[in-house]
Amino acid sequence: MENFPAEIFRLIIKGVTSTSDLKNLRLVSRSFSVLVTEKFFSHCSVNLQNLNEGYEDDNEDEESEDVAEIDSAIPRTSLEKIICVPHLKQAVRSVSYITSLEPYANSYLSSYAEKHPPQHFNISMKRIIGKCNRFPNLTTVAVEFAEFCTYLGEEDERGFYLTPAEDSHEYRIAVLKELFRSLNDPRYPTPSLTTLSLKNLQNVNDTSLTGSKDFLAVLKRITNLRMRIVVEYEKATPESSWSLPPMHDFFTELPSTWLVPCAKNLTSLTIHCIHWWGYFPKCDWRSVHFPKLKKLELGNYTFSHDWQLDWILSHGETLEVLKFDDCPILAGTRHLGDLDNENYAMTPMDNGGAPTIWHYKTKWSDYFQKMQNDLPKLRLLQVGSGVWEMGENFDGGEIRLAEEPTKAVSGIYNRFDPPIAYPYKYFKRNRFSTPWVDERHFPENSFNEKPVGGLYDNDKRSQPEKDQSSYDGEFPNLILRALLMQTPELMKIIEKRH
């Protein structure tokens, strides 16, 4: 057994997920012991709320700094104990920080504020985050914040009462600032760092973070950026969440703030948001190009303009994996107010004005045809719906391919169906209202409203479309053909069946 290549053992160990089984495997042989130890200590996870003690960072002075330095020499957590053992420290590849004991606690419960008071960043938390750079082979750093967030405080400018979030805006920014500072510390370089994963990142760009040299330096180094974005919403009237300034400011700034710094090196990009995004709020990333991008995954992203697909196709020379998780094509909009020359809302936070109607007629069949022609290296295309609860899809959960809509649809704010002429059924799944897909407000039923653009009554392309989820109709084997062009034998079998 000692003569077997180490890679074979690693393949065996890779499929073992049970902690007890891994411990037993260490006893099989000396070779197994070394390799299992690598796997067993490859990941460290720390919950910051278990460190909720010590001095608050905001009140630091020279004395508290000295205390923190003394405390740092005493290993208290498993992560710190691993750092003290050289060969175990070498084995660590990923570190994750969880900021809340219950990241997905129900903020609608009256007991939420009592059980989950706002947290404060303290020296103990700073110490443990600052040590993520002590692992020389570190490749991945992940942070998971609480899903519920607020920004404007307990009472905003409109007088609405808001439940304070456990992970306040100040607390989140303090965690991120210390993380980026640590990863850019020249005393402890992390040359193997490739992946930064931020789960439940609040949609607020704080310039004290995004304008710092540490932030820019770290983003320039990574090749894999993963973001799950959460937004503030008002429990009594969720539709009001659409008019909160951070909702639009964040996505306007997203390309220049988060994407441009890492554009040259990025090979994998994942962006999910618990809210629809892309059209409203608008996100325009035409000015960004990733010359090395191999994987792109988008969640809750809405397609409304041809330039969005063209932007994806511009990465055809490198793109190999493309995933759309609950990403609908926007059939039409009814906006209260003016639209610009590209039919985006000119004043997105203003809910007044005369209604303006606009229709987008490009369909999934058009998208798939272009993908087949312009993405020659694409080997995996997934279009479907993942499990959004607790961010399971963001964590790598299976995507349910687009076949049948989920029947677990409830609540008053997610029952807006698309008009009959545009039967895209996945508009139904979301926690927020969707103001642009209420069939009662389309021209067929509102004769006093004048649509923007040409009428579609006589346009065959805007007649009821066959369900694209099963990829039938005009392009029965479109996706298979796109993915199997290099396997002629399998293509012949498929063609015989049809």
N, C-alpha and C positions, 0 to 999 in steps of 0.2 A: 504493500500500500504506500510505503514511503517513496516508491519510484514513480507514482502517478504524478502527472503535471499539476501544479497548483491551480491552474485555471479550471480543471475538471472538478476539483474540490470546491472551488468558489461557485461553480454552477450548481452543485448539489446544495451548498449552504444557502444560496440565494433564495431557494424555495422554502426555506424553513422560517416560519414566522413566530412560532411558540418560544417563549423565553426559556421554559423548562427544557424543551428539546435542544435549544442551543447550548444550554449548560451541560446537558448530557453528551452532546457531540464533542465537547472539549476533552472528554475522557477517552475518546476512541483511539487517538494517536497523537504524537507530538505535532505532526503536520496539521492535523485537524485542529488541535488546540490553538496554534498560532493564527490560523485563518478564521476560526470561529470567534476568537477574541477580536479580530479586526471588525467582523460583522457586529458582534455584540456591543461594542463600544463606538460604533460608527456614528451614532446619533445621540445627542444630548438635548434634553428638553427641560426648561425651567419655567415655573409659574411665578411671576413676579409678586403675586399677592401673598405668597408664602414667605416673602421677604419684607412684609409691610411693617417695618420697624426702623428705628434710628432717626436721624435728623432729616428734615426736609431740605431738598436741594436749594430751594429759594432762600433759605436762611443760613446758608453755609458761611463759615468764617474760617480763620486759620486753625482754630482749635478743632472744629469738626472735621476739617481735612486731615489733620493729624490722626484723629480717631479712626477715620475711614482707612487710612494707610495701615494702621495697626490691625484693624479688623480684617483687612485684605490678606494678611499673612496667616490668618487662622481659617483653614478650609471648613466651611459650614455646609455647603451643598455638594451634591454628587458631582456637579460640574467642576467645582473647585478641587475636589478630591482627585478627580481624574487628571487634572492639570499637574498634580504633584507626582504622578507616576509617568515617567518619560515614554515608555512604550505604549501606554494607553492613550496618552496625549497625541501620539502620532496616529492613532487609529481613528480619531474623530474626524468625520467628514462634514457633518451638518450640525447646526445648533439652532434651536427654536426657542423663542420666548413667547409665553402666553401671558397676557396682561390682566386677565380676570379669572376668578374661580368658576364663574358661570358666564362665558362669553355670549350665550344665546338665551339669557334669562328673559322672560316675558315682561317687557316694559309696560304692558297694558294693565298688569296687576296692580292693585292699590298698594300692595306691600313692597313694590319694587324699590321705591325711594328709601324705605327703611332698611331693607336687606342689602341694598347696593348703593351706599352713599358714594359721592365722588371721591376718587382716589387721588393721592398726592405722591409725586415722585420723590423718593428719598435716597439717602446715601447707600443703603443696602441694595436697592435696585440698580443704582448707578454702578456700584462695584461689580455686580454680577454681569451686567451688560458689557462693561468695560473689559471683561476677561474673555470675550468671544474670540479675540485675536490671539489667544495663547495657543491655538491649535495650528501648527504649521501646514497641515494638509487640508485645512478647511476649504470646502468648495461651496457650501450652501448656508445661508443665514435666512431664517424665517421669523416673522413676527405675526402673532394673531391677536388682534384687538377685540374688544367686545363689539357686537354687531350694532347695538343701539348707540346713537350718537346725537349730540346737540351742539350748537355753536353759539347761538345768540344769548344763551343764559336762561334763567328761570322765567323771565318775562321779556319777550322781544318788543320791538318798537311798535308793533300793532296791538300789543296788550294781551296776546295769547299767553296762557300759562303753559310752560314747558317743564316736563319732568326732568330734573338734572340727570345726566348720564353718568354712569359709574366711571367710564373712561372719558374724562373731560377732554376738551380740545387741548388744554394746556398740558395735561398728563400725556396725551398721545405725542405731542410735539417733543416733550422732554425725552421720552423713550427713543424716538427716532433720532434726535440730535446726538444723544449719547451713543447710539448704535453706529451712526455714520462717523462720529469722531473716533470711535474705537477701531473701525475698519480702515481708517486712514492714518492710524498712528504709526509713524515711521519706526518706532522702537520695536514693534511686533508686526512685521509684514505678513500678509496672507496672500502669497503669490498665486495660489491655486483657486482663489475665490472666483466663481463663475455665476452663481445664482443668488438673486435677491427676491424673496417672496414676502409680500405684504398683504396679509388677509384682513379684511374689514378696515381698510385704509379710509379715513374720513375724507370727504370731498372738500377739503380746505387746503390751499397752498399757502403755508406760512412762510414768508420771505426770510425769517430768521433761520429756517431750515433750508429751503430750496435755493436761497442765495448764498449759502455757505460754501467755502472751499471744500469741506469734507464731503458734502452732498455731491458736488460735481465730480470730485476725484473718484468716488466709489462708483458712480454711474458709468463713468468712462471705462471702468475696468470690467464690468460684468458682461456676460454674453446671454444671460437668461433673466428676463424681468417678468415677474408675476404679480399682478395686482387684482385684488377683489375690493371694489370700491363700495362704501356704504354712504348713505345720504340721510340727512335729517328730514323727518316728516312729522306732521302734526296729527296726533291721534284722532282728534275730533273731526277734522276736515282734511283727510290725506291729499285731496286734490290741490290744497293750498301749497303743498310742498313744491309744486312746479314753479312757483313764483319766488322761492327763496333765492337770494343772490348767489350763495355758494353753489347751488345746483348748476348754474350756467357759467359762472366764473371758472370753476375748476376744469370743466371740459374744454373751455376756450383756451386755457393755459396748459392743458395736459401735454400737447405735442411739444411746445417749446420748453416746458419745465421738466418733464420726465423722460421724453423720448429723444429729443435732440442730443443730449449729452451722451447717450449710449448708442446712438444710431450706427456708428462705424463698426462696432464690434458685435452687436446684438444678433444672435442666431435663433432665439426663441422669444416670443412675446405672447403673454396671456393677459387679457384684460376682461374681467367680469365686473358687472355692476348690478346691484339688486334693483336698480331702476332702469327703465328703458333709456337708452342714450344713442347718440349718433345724429338724429335729426333734431330732437327736442328733449334734452338740451343738445345743442349743436356741437359737434366735435369735428374740426377740419384739420386733417393731418396731411394734406397734399404737399406741404412744404418739407415733409420728412421722408427720407428713403433709407431703407436698411439694406445695404449691398450684400450682407451675408445671411439674411433671414431665411431660415429653413422651416420654422414652425410658427404658425399664427393661430391663436385661439381667441375667439370673441364670445362674450356672454351677454345677452340682452341688447345686443347691438342692432339698431334698426337701419335698414337700407332704404334710401329715399332718392338717391341720385346716382347716375351712371358713373360719376367720377369715383365713387367709393369702390366699385368693383374694378375700375381701371387702375386705381391705386394698388389694389391687391395684385392685379395682373402684372403690374410693373416690377414685381418681385419674381416673375416667372423663371428667371435664370437660376434661382436658388431655392424657391419654395417647394417643400416636399410634403408637409403636413398642414392641413387646413381644417379647422373645427369651428362650426357655428352652433352655439348652444342657445336655443331660444332666440334666434336672430330672424325676425320677420322682415319681409319686404313691405314697406309702407305703401298702401294702395292709394290713400288720399288723405287730405287734411282739411279741417275747417278751423280756421284761426280767427280769433277776435282781434283784429288789428291788421296792419299792413305787412306784406311780405316783401323781401328785397328782390333783386333781379334773378336770384337763384331759388326763390320761393322758400327762403328761411324767414322766421319771424324777426322783424326789425326790432321789436321791443318785447322780448320773450317774457319779461317779468310784469308786463302790463296786460291785464285781463280785459281791457275795454276796447271799444272800437267796433266798426262794422265787420261782420263775418266775411272772411275770404276763403274761397274754396280752391283747392289745387289737387290734381291727380297725377300719380306716377304710374306709368303704364308698362314699364319693363317687368318681366316675370321671371320666375325661377328657371323656366326652360331657356330663356335668353342667357341667364347667368351661367347655367351648366354648359351651354354650348360654347361660351367664351372661355370658360375654365378649361374645357377639353382642348381648345385650340391654342390657348396662350399660357398654360401651365404644364409644360412638357415634363417636368421633373416631379410632378405631384404623384405621390404614391399612396396617400391616405386622405380621404375627404369624408368628414362626418358632419351631417346636418340632422339635428334632433333636439331632444330636451333632456337635460340632466336633472339631478335632484338638487334643488337650490337650498333646501332646509339645512342649516348649519354649514353651508358652503361645501356640501359633499362633492358636488361636481368640480369645484375648484381644487379639491384635494385629490383629484384623479378618479372620481367615481364614474361609472359607466354612463354614457349618453344613450338614452332611449331614442332610437332612430325614428324619424318622422313617419308614423303610421297612423295611430289613432290618438286623438286628443285625450288628455287625462280627464277622468270623470270626477276627480276630487277638486271640483271648482266650487268655491263658496265665497260669500261676502258680496256686499253691494258694489264694491269698487272694481271688481274684475269681471263684470258681466257684459262688457261692451263688445258686441260682435261686429265684425267687419260687414260692409254691405254685400248684398248677394253677388254683385259683379266681381267682387274680390274676396273669394272664400278662403282666406288664409286663417286657419283655425287657431294658431298658437298665440294670437293676441290675448287669449283668455287667461293665460297663466302669468299673473303678476299681482303684487300686493297693492299697487297703486292704481289710481284711475288712469285711463288712457283717453285723453280728450279728443284725439284726432280720428277715432274709429267708432264713433257712435252713428249707426246707420240712420238714425232719425234726422240727422243734419246734412244728409247728402242731397244733391240736386233733384233726385227722383221724387223726394218728399218735401222739398222746400223750393217752390217756384219763385219766390221773391229773392233768392240768392243767386248771384251771377258768378259762375265758376271762373277761376283763372285758367287760361289755356283753352285748348280746343275741346268741344263737346265730344263725348266718346260713344254716343248712341250708335253711330254707324261704323265704328271702328271695331273690326273683328278681334283685334288684340285685346280689347277691353270687355269682351263678352265673357260670360262665366268660364273660368279656367278649370280644367281638370285638376284633380288633386295631384300636386307635384310631390307630395311626401313619399309616394311609392315610385316616383320617377317613371310613370307610365306615359302612354299617349304617344306623342310624336317622336320622343327619344327614349324608347323602351330600355335600351342598354347603355344609355349615355355615360353614366358614372362608371359602370363596369368597363366600358371601352376605354374611358380615360385612364383607368388605373391598371388595365391589363394589356396595354398596347405591346408590351414586351414579352407576352406569353401567348404566341400564336396558337399552340395546341389547345389551351383553355378557351381561347376565343372561338375556335371552331366548334367546341362542345356547346358553348352558349348559343351560337348562331343556329345550330341544329335544333335546339330546344324551342327556338322562336320561329 
